[in-house]
Amino acid sequence: MALRTLITRKALRPVPIGFRGLQTFSLPDLAYGYGDLEPAISGEIMQIHHQKHHQAYITNYNKSLEQLDAAISKGDASAVVKLQAAIKFNGGGHVNHSIFWKNLAPISEGGGEPPKSTLAMAIDNNFGSLEALIQKMNAEGAALQGSGWVWLGLDKEFKRLVIATTANQDPLVTVGPNLVPLLGIDVWEHAYYLQYKNVRPDYLKNIWKVINWKYASEVFEKENP
């Protein structure tokens, strides 16, 4: 039986703590069981990735926010500046993973089904075909040195789709303020190593079997009316 998490609508909401009403964040629940993405992604990877790695980013993000609040209260400008790197890294980890979980779906629930409607047309117009898009994203993700993400985004200024990579846990917005993430693939080793070892291209090839194009399409239509 696949390990499952309970679905709640409160998970993504900030949780107020402390006498100043400081807003902190909690781990979002998944809309599927840890084992429901097999064989593309093992249940063991999903459980560790969600419960350990994503939770660690949230824990450290909340800690950094609390430290920032204290530094601002004290008027400690040096401490405020020093905390920015930790806030960016851990906050980015939370933002990126929250998108990543929504970008995945079990095959029984539509995972891997090609996009339809306006996103499908935009992909054809910008890349020639879905297959060409996948090949380009796989190539970009495989070539990324170290850890990071490969993204399909919408450039709202120029009304076009773009493929971009970000290092470490940098969100797509760090590439350009007008970029909206539609689809992000985690290429940190913790996302695939237990199953695919050091063969990142195999992971990138198989993850498309559980990509949730419906979610990407919903974001595209909302941001590109």
Disulfide bonds with the S-S distance in Angstrom:
none
